[in-house]
Amino acid sequence: MKKMKEKLQLSGEGSSTSRTPNENIIEVRDFGSTLEVIFTNSSGCINGSSLLGEIISIMKEEGAEVMSASFHNVEGVTHYTIHAQAYCSRVGVETDRIYERLKELNKAAQGS
C-alpha cells in the first residue's frame, strides 16, 4: 500500500502537487464527485489564521462546496486539509484551476 501511494505521488496520477523552495506543499486530489486539497505551510511566510479562509474562498469561487476543513500545527508546520464537492454535479469543479490559484496564493504570500 505504501509503495502504491509513493508511486501515485511520483507519477502525479489523480493529484497535482507543488513544492516551493521553502517546502510548502500544495496537493489537489480529484476523486470524481469529491476533491481534497492539502496545503502544508512550513515556510512561516503565510499568516495561518487567514490562509484557511483564503483557500476556502478560492475553492468556492471555482464551484466547490466545502464539506469539511481542518488544520493542525506540528513543530511550526501547519497542515490544512479541505474536502469538497461540486455545487453542481453536471458542471463539476475545475481542479486544475484551483491548483493554479493556490500556487499563485502561495507565490504571492512568499513574495511579501
SULZI-V490009 format. One record per pair of residues at least 12 apart in sequence whose ideal C-beta (glycine too) atoms are under 10 Angstrom apart, sorted by the first residue. I is the first residue (numbers start at 0). J is the second residue. D is the distance in whole Angstrom. If there is no record, write none. Layout:
<<I,J,D> <I,J,D>>
This chain:
<<7,28,9> <8,26,9> <11,26,10> <13,27,10> <13,28,6> <13,29,6> <13,30,8> <13,31,10> <13,94,10> <14,26,5> <14,27,6> <14,28,4> <14,29,7> <14,30,10> <14,34,10> <14,35,8> <14,36,10> <14,37,9> <14,94,9> <14,98,9> <15,27,5> <15,28,8> <15,29,9> <15,36,10> <15,94,7> <15,95,7> <15,97,9> <15,98,4> <15,99,9> <15,101,9> <15,102,9> <16,28,9> <16,37,9> <16,98,9> <17,38,10> <17,98,7> <17,99,10> <17,101,8> <17,102,5> <17,105,7> <17,106,10> <18,39,9> <19,41,9> <19,42,7> <19,44,9> <19,102,9> <19,105,6> <19,106,8> <19,109,7> <20,42,9> <20,109,8> <21,40,9> <21,41,7> <21,42,3> <21,43,8> <21,44,7> <21,45,10> <21,105,9> <21,109,6> <22,39,8> <22,40,9> <22,41,5> <22,42,7> <22,76,8> <23,38,7> <23,39,6> <23,40,6> <23,41,6> <23,42,5> <23,43,10> <23,44,8> <23,45,8> <23,76,10> <23,77,10> <23,101,10> <23,102,10> <23,105,5> <23,106,10> <23,108,9> <23,109,8> <24,37,7> <24,38,7> <24,39,4> <24,40,9> <24,41,8> <24,76,10> <24,78,9> <24,105,9> <25,37,7> <25,38,6> <25,39,8> <25,40,10> <25,54,9> <25,79,10> <25,97,10> <25,98,7> <25,99,10> <25,101,5> <25,102,6> <25,104,9> <25,105,6> <26,38,8> <26,39,8> <26,80,10> <26,98,8> <26,101,9> <27,58,9> <27,81,10> <27,92,10> <27,94,5> <27,95,8> <27,96,10> <27,97,5> <27,98,4> <27,99,9> <27,100,10> <27,101,7> <27,102,10> <28,82,10> <28,94,8> <29,91,9> <29,92,8> <29,93,10> <29,94,5> <29,95,9> <29,97,10> <29,98,10> <30,82,9> <30,84,9> <30,94,10> <31,84,10> <31,85,10> <31,88,10> <31,91,9> <32,84,6> <32,85,7> <32,88,7> <32,91,9> <32,92,10> <33,63,9> <33,64,10> <33,66,8> <33,82,6> <33,83,7> <33,84,5> <33,85,8> <33,92,9> <34,58,8> <34,61,10> <34,63,7> <34,66,10> <34,81,9> <34,82,8> <34,83,6> <34,84,7> <34,85,8> <34,91,10> <34,92,6> <34,94,6> <34,97,8> <35,66,10> <35,67,10> <35,80,7> <35,81,7> <35,82,5> <35,83,8> <35,94,10> <36,54,6> <36,55,9> <36,57,9> <36,58,7> <36,63,9> <36,65,9> <36,68,9> <36,79,8> <36,80,7> <36,81,4> <36,82,8> <36,83,7> <36,94,9> <36,97,7> <36,98,9> <36,101,7> <37,78,7> <37,79,7> <37,80,5> <37,81,8> <38,50,7> <38,51,9> <38,53,10> <38,54,6> <38,70,9> <38,77,8> <38,78,8> <38,79,4> <38,80,8> <38,81,8> <38,101,7> <38,104,9> <38,105,8> <39,70,10> <39,76,6> <39,77,7> <39,78,5> <39,79,7> <39,80,10> <40,70,9> <40,72,9> <40,75,9> <40,76,7> <40,77,5> <40,78,8> <40,79,7> <40,105,8> <40,108,9> <41,73,10> <41,74,9> <41,75,7> <41,76,4> <41,77,8> <41,78,9> <42,75,10> <42,76,9> <42,105,9> <42,108,8> <42,109,6> <43,75,7> <43,76,9> <43,77,9> <44,105,9> <44,107,10> <44,108,5> <44,109,5> <44,110,9> <44,111,7> <45,77,8> <45,104,8> <45,105,7> <45,107,9> <45,108,4> <45,109,8> <45,111,9> <46,108,8> <46,111,10> <47,70,7> <47,72,7> <47,77,5> <47,79,9> <48,70,10> <48,77,10> <49,108,10> <50,70,8> <50,77,8> <50,79,7> <50,104,8> <50,105,9> <50,108,8> <51,68,6> <51,69,9> <51,70,6> <51,77,9> <51,79,6> <51,81,8> <52,68,10> <53,100,10> <53,101,9> <53,104,6> <53,107,10> <53,108,9> <54,68,8> <54,70,10> <54,79,6> <54,81,6> <54,97,9> <54,100,9> <54,101,7> <54,104,8> <55,68,6> <55,79,10> <55,81,7> <55,83,9> <56,100,10> <56,104,10> <57,81,10> <57,96,9> <57,97,6> <57,98,10> <57,99,10> <57,100,5> <57,101,6> <57,103,9> <57,104,7> <58,81,7> <58,83,6> <58,92,8> <58,94,10> <58,97,6> <58,100,9> <58,101,9> <59,83,9> <59,86,9> <60,96,9> <60,97,9> <60,100,8> <61,83,10> <61,85,10> <61,86,10> <61,92,6> <61,93,6> <61,94,8> <61,95,10> <61,96,5> <61,97,5> <61,98,10> <61,99,10> <61,100,7> <62,83,9> <62,84,10> <62,85,6> <62,86,5> <62,87,7> <62,90,6> <62,91,7> <62,92,5> <62,93,7> <62,96,9> <62,97,9> <63,81,9> <63,82,10> <63,83,4> <63,84,7> <63,85,6> <63,86,7> <63,91,10> <63,92,5> <63,93,9> <63,94,9> <63,97,7> <64,83,6> <64,84,6> <64,85,7> <64,86,5> <64,87,9> <64,92,9> <65,81,6> <65,82,7> <65,83,5> <65,84,9> <66,81,9> <66,82,5> <66,83,6> <66,84,6> <67,80,8> <67,81,7> <67,82,5> <67,83,8> <68,80,7> <68,81,5> <68,82,8> <68,83,9> <69,81,8> <69,82,9> <81,97,10> <83,97,9>>
